[in-house]
């Protein structure tokens, strides 16, 4: 499978000791971490997993959640 470069909008907030964030374009892609770099890494990982799952669901003919 070829690599794909896409741009998404990550909403990031610092609340107390935690950084929280989510990707606006993909429902369910959210995370939290103690540091901003860790949060960004978590969000990238969650986004990759969501895209992989949606791709698999599409190939199997399953319904993919709308954004």
Secondary structure, DSSP 8 states (H G I E B T S, - for coil): ---------EEEEEETTEEEEEETTSTT-EEEESSHHHHHHHHHHHHHHHHHHHHHHHHTT------
